[in-house]
Amino acid sequence: MSKVISVAGLRKSYGSNRAVDGLDLEIEQGEIFALLGPNGAGKTTTVEILEGFRDRDSGEVRVLDFDPSAKGNAGQQWRDRIGIVLQSTQDAGDLTVYESVSHFATYYENPKDAREVIELVGLTEKSDALGRTLSGGQRRRLDVALGIIGNPELIFLDEPTTGFDPEARRAFWSLIRKLRDEGATILLTTHYLDEAEALADRVAVINRGKIIEVSTPDQLGGRATSLATVSWRDGVELREEKSANPTALVSQLAQQFGGEIPELNVRRASLEDIYLEMIGGVDE
Amino acid sequence: MSKPTALSIGIQRGRLEVKQFMRQRESVVFTMLFPLILLAIFGSVFSNSIAKGVTFSQYFVAGMIASGMVNTGFQQLAIMIPMERDFGTLKRLRGTPMPASSYFIGKAILVTLSMLIQVILLLAAGVIFFGVNLPTSAHKWLLLLALLILGSACSTVLGIAFSNVPKSGRGASAVVSPVVIVLQFFSGVFFVFTQLPHWMQQVAAIFPLKWMTQGARSVFLPDSFATREVAGNWETGRTFAIIGAWLVIGLFWSIRSFKWERD
């Protein structure tokens, strides 16, 4: 079974700036894969090369067994199998949601049903509303509807939930999971680490044009085995200790206090802590 | 489902373009009514005759019809496409299997329809309010049709080509409109061409609008007026040759330079 995306030794420079500098990446079928990295790390360039918007300087790139830089008819057939949700757009303000979605369906050989897709993204009540009257979150869901109308095998999602309220984000996440469960592979770029943690099967951290690590969200950066931080109150003083054996420390404290430990808190590094450490570490 | 063709998608896009256009009231009013307002003003101010049996209104309607091709093609597209580029419309389309030609077919449909509405409105207003005479021979009507087809095609491809010149959608109107207005003055739309300074006539003769207005005059003015043109005749062959040459230039220029994304 071949990989949905496979990249080896990808390089792309803008003048003297090496935006992507020998990047390797493999994405399996049916997974939600999150690409994390600070601004300017090469995330956007990489994704745009995978989407066929940008040419590379060197390296091997296969997306659904196709070289995205190839031109012509084959490119069109390939585009029939992928869906791209770009960063926020504001086009088609004078068309209704249904008009836009059903029109985009005509581009594809085997599209989903427009009404069903609108239902799926939760815009049924807004079907007949003009694009320019939608709120930011509704607008974003329309972007997603246009990205998935072609029934894609691979979906690119670029910062999909920027500007969402917490409830809308949760609804959006379950939509993405639903698409994955239907068999689509999803490549997600995001700034929100909790989003990557909640959604992604695997994450990759990219910095300075290279992948630093690929892992599951709970294993990234040795997170599962990292030291836990135990904190408690000892009289007026708030004390904190890093420990590889927090359970032993807690039971020792429990004996010391003769039962309840005041203001006990045991904490593992969050994905954000690990991530910041990783990209900070490269900067030094 | 069978694979949709570039033409069928292009027709769908044309329907969509027209729908969007009609929903933008300001631009409908600007594109369609502004030439009528100009006709009303010029027709009222210059109510004299410029030659035996030729009122200024008659001369002006011919010029405005030629301008209509430039407004609905060149001007409309050279302003609209940079805005679509800014809004991300073009990049989104690039990411779909839609053939590039479908996008241009859609634009051509929009231009054709708005140009026809424009011409009909100008002719109707001219006949009703300013006593403009319509051509009486089938030959002249055919000439008008040929001129409209070739002229609009030329104007459309030049508009697509020129859409790469404005740096942003917001600035597009400021870049494109002066080009059109200056050309209109130079090309004898607002004034009798032969009364313009010689150098202005020569500059105008490089660009297609001068030839479109001259072609329109050959349709709407009596043949006796031809002797008062610069060359002493209508130069119909040269008119079509020069507009055709610009069509070819525009075609190559637009294919070579078209960008789906802002740099």
Interface residues (C-beta under 8 A of the other chain):
Chain A: E51 G52 F53 Q76 Q77 R79 D80 I82 I84 L86 Q87 S88 T89 Q90 D91 A92 D94 L95 E99 H103 F104 T106 Y107 Y108 E109 N110 P111 L130 L146 G150
Chain B: M1 S2 K3 P4 S8 I9 Q12 R13 L16 K19 Q20 R23 Q24 E84 F87 G88 T89 K91 R92 R94 G95 T96 P97 M98 P99 E261
